[in-house]
Each structure stands twice: as structure tokens, then as C-alpha cells.
């Protein structure tokens, strides 16, 4: 069964107010050029967030629903995304999500390190395979940005919206300090970047009855792999860094391709008669994100 739709989550980048394609996509430029192009506004989304949008469910609720048992009294769940931060001269840059290798044993290790700290706040970090969920007995009134707005970009240096924004900021700072004190020897020996922070996002109320219909997805994203089945998948979701591990060398791209990132999404579709001429990354006749969602629901 062939894949009908490919979504590349971080394919577009803004530089000096101009949109560019990720350099790793250069090998597919000829295929892009022959397709029809339609531009949309689009909030930043990582692989899990794209899947959550397509299934009409919050990211944290999707993960929590895959766990047979959460801590008693859980009333709110958050996605806890690990990240590697690189110190710049006057800022902190977060490594792109697709460039941080992450496995179930890494998730279990973070739970062991952080849960003694979280216990005082009536919170517990729980792993679902390689994915991580923060379970809270007392809901947090805070609204941090999604992880896609952080990964590959600068770490925000401001408090988050909501009454508990300052509390969340202090908690994440304490987590950073604790992880700094407990580096992973195994990751260091394997010359892999270590996780030195987590980002909480995509919250949802719990318990919650989910009426979500699962969608088979081919992906290499460890969080999404923890909850989806790739067998017979007609949908593929990937970061640019992992795209070549999903596509066979020289393979033709699926019928529909979405290149997303930095506020835009570009839908490329095969047409009966290939287009000619130079491919342009300049957004034109940009439509609303809701129009894109409707189109993608029809495809899948």
C-alpha cells in the first residue's frame, strides 16, 4: 500500500522575512517543481501535534490514553518533551527535535531523576514507550507555546501566560538544574547530545473519554511512534532530519506533500501535466489554516 500524504514538519524556514526550504530538501526540488502549489497560514507543529490535529485531540490526551494506568487523582496531563540546549553568547538555542536521538530507556531515566522533585508538587512523570507525560493532581493554569515553536529556535526568556505561568517557569528552571547535575554517561560515551531540559505543552484534562479514530502513520518520531501503528500506513509524518530514513533512496514522493514551518504550510500535489520553470518559495495567495485542515481530512 502506497503513502498518499507526507507531512514534513520543519521544512520551511524564515530568513530576513523571506521563506526558504530546508537545505536537506534540495534533492527533492525537481519533484517539487512539477507540482501544483497552494500556500496556507499554519502554526508551528511537531509530528505529535500534527497527528493530534488530524485526530481532533490534544497531544497530551493522546499520549495518556495509550497508558493503561495513570497516577490516581490525575486531573491534567502535559506532554513533556526533552530537549538539548546550546548556550549562545546571550541566548539559549534548542536543538531541532529530529536531531535528538531518543529512546525508551532515556525516558525511563528522566522519570527516575525528576519524579522525586515533582512529588512535592503532586506531579509525576510517566513514560509511554519513549514518550513522556506529566500527570498533575492539581491543574496548572499556564499556556506555554507548543514544542515546535521552541525546537530549533531560541528558548523563551519570559513567563508564560496564565496564573501559574511563573510557577511553571520556576519548575522548568529547577528541572534544568537537576538534569545538569545528572548527565547521562551513556549518551556522553555514544557522543550523543544529552537532554538538559524538558518543555511542557499540549495539555489536556484527565480523565477524558476519547472517541479518536487511530490513523496508521509511518514515522521516526519517538513520541509519535509510541502511540501509532505504521503497518499499512497511507500517511507519513517526519522531521526533515529523519526523512531519508523513511523514504527509500530515489523514491517518488507521495501524491500530496505538505511542507510546513515558521508560520506557513505549502501543499504540493501531483498534476496531470507537470509544471515547468523555476520553483519559488515565495508564498502567494495564502489561505487560512482551517482550509488546509479540511483538505487533509479529505486526503486521509
N, C-alpha and C positions, 0 to 999 in steps of 0.2 A: 504494500500500500504506500503510495507516494504522499509526501507532505504537500499540503495545499497552501499553508501560510507560514511564513518565517517572520518573527519579530526580533530585531536587533536593538537591544535596549539603550546602548550608548554609542550609536553610530554617527550622531551629529554633534558637532562642537561649534560654539561661537567664538570667534576671534576678531576683536575690534569691530563688533556689531555685524560681522559677516558670518554666514553659516558655511561650514566645511564638513566634508565627510571624514571619518576616521581614516588615518593613513593605512591601516590594515585592510581596508576595503578596496584598495586600489586594484587588486586582482579581479574584482567583480565589476569594474567600471564599464566594460564593454556590454555586459548583460544589463546593467542599469540603463545605459544609453538607448537601448532598443525598446524600452517600456514606457507606457503612459505614466504620467506623474501627477499626483494630487497632494497638496500640502494642507496640513492641519495644525492648529494650536494643540499643544499637548504638554501637560505637566510631567515633570520628571518621574519615571517609574523604573524600578529594577524588575528582575524577572518575576519575583513573587508578587509584586504589585500589579504587573500586567495580568498575571493569572487571576489574581483577586478581582480585578476589574472585569475580566471576561466571565467570571462566575458570580458576580454581584455579591461579594462577601468581603469582609475586612481581612487584611492579611493575617493578623494575629488569630482571628477566629478560625481561619482555615487551618493554621498550624495546630491550634489547641484541639480542634475536632479530630485530628489524627492521633491524639494521645488518649489511651484508654482511661487514664485517671489523672486528674489534676489535684493539687493540694486541696483539702477540704476548706470550704469557705471562700474559695476564689470568686471574686466578683468582677475582675477586669484582667485582661491579658494584653501583653505587648509583644511585638517582635523584637528580639534582642540581636541586632546584627553586629558581629565583631568587626573591628577594623584595625588597620595598621596606620599609624600617624607618622608623618615625616616632618620633622622640625625645619621650618624655613627661618629666614632672618627675623621676621616679625609676624609670622603666622604659622599655622599648622595645616599641612595638606594631607588628605586622606587618600590612601592607595585605592585605585579603582577596584570594585568588588570582584571582577573577574580575574584579577591578578593576585588575590589572596587565596591560596590553596587551603581548603577547609574540609575536615573530616569529622566523623562522629566522635573519635577519641579526643579531638580538640574541644568539641562541645562539652563532653563529659568533664574534661579537665577544668574548663571555665566554671562549670557548676560547682565543682569541689572547692575551687578557690573563692568564689564570690558568695555562695549561699550563707556562710557564717556572718558575713557583713549584712546581707539582705534580711536576715532573720529578724533583726531589731525593727525593721520597717514593715514586718508582716508580709514579706515578699519572698518568692522562691523562683530561682532559675531552673527551668526544666528543659531537657533536650528531647527532641523528636528526631531521631537519627542525627544528622549533622546540624539540624535547625535548632534554634533556641527561642523559648518563650518565657517571658517574665510573668508569673502569676501573682496577682495582688489581692489581698483580702480587703484593703481599703482603696477604692479607685482614686487615681491621680487626675486632677483637673489641670491638664497640661496638653499642649498641642505642638510638639516638635515637628519639624519637616520630615518628609519621607527620606529613607536612606539614600535613594537615588540622587537627591539634591546634595548629599554630603560626599558620597563616594566619588573619588576623582576630583574633588573640589576642596576648598578651604573649610576647616572646621569652624562653625559659628562661634563667636565670642560674646554672645548676648544671651539674656534669659529668654526662656520660652514663654509663649502666651499661656494664660490661664493662672488661676490662683496658686497652683502648685508648681508653676514654672521654675521659681527659684529653688524649690526643694529638689526638683528633678535635676537641675543644673548641678547642685551640690552632690547629689548621689552619683552622677556620672563622673564628676571630678574625683570622688573617693574611689570609684571603681578604677579609674585611670591610675591612681597612685598605687592601689593594691596590685594591679597587673604588672606595674613597673617593678614591684618588689618580688614578683613571682614569674620571671621569664621562663619560657619553655626551652629546656635544654635540647629536647629532641628536634624542635624546629630550628634552633641555632645550629645543631650538628648537621642538619639537612640543608643549611643555607636558605631557609625559608623565612620570610618576614613574619614576625610574631604579632599576635593580637595585643594591642596595648590600650584598648578601649572598646566599649560597646555603645551602640546607638539604639535607643528605644523609639519605636514608631509603629504606625498601623494598628492602634489599639482597638479593642472591641469588648463589649460587655460579656460577662460569663456568669452562669451557663447560658447557652443560646442554642436553640433548635435550628439546625442548619438544613435548608432544603436545596443545597447546592448540588448540581449535577456534575460529577467529576468529568474532566476533559483529559484525554490522553495527551501527554506532552513529551516531546524529545528535548532534553535539556542537559546541560552540565552544571547548572547552578545547584550547589549543595542544599540550599534551603528548599528550593522547589523540588529537587529530586526526592526529598524526604517525604513528600505527600502525593506525588503524581506517578502514574504508570506510563512508561514510554512505549509499550507494546502497541503496534498498530497506529501510532500517533500520526495525525494529519496536521498537527500544529507543532512548531518548533520555536522555542524562546531561548535567546542566547545573548550573552555579553560578547562584544567584539573579540575579546581575548580568547574566548572559548569556541568561536565559530568554526575554525578549521578542524577541531576535534569532532564536530557534529557533521560537517559536510565532507564527503569524500573528495579527494583531490580531483579537480576538473569537473566536478558535478554541476549540473544545471540548477539554478536557483528555483525554488517553488514558484507556483503560478502567481502568488501575491507575496510581496515583501514589504514590511514596514521598517523603515529606518528612523529611529527616534533619538531624542536627546536635546538638552538645552532649550526646552520650550517649544519644540516642533516635532512633527512626525511626517514623514514622507512615504506615501503609499505608492508602490511601483507594481504595476500589473502588466502581464503579458498582453500584447495586442495581436490582432490577426496579421497586420502588416507592420514590421519593425520600423521604428523611427530612426532617422539619421541625423547627423550633426553632433556638435559638441554638447556633452552633458553639463548642465548648470545646476549648482547647488543653491541658487538664489530662490527663496520662497516666493511663490506667486499665487494670487487668488486664494489666500489662506482661509480655510474653513474652520468651523468650531470643532472642538474635540468630541462633542456628542455625536457629530456626523460620522466621525471615524469609528466610534464605538458601535454605532448601528451597522456600519459596513462590515466590521469584523465579526459581529454576532451572526451576520448572514453567511459569512465565509465558513465559520466553524459549526 
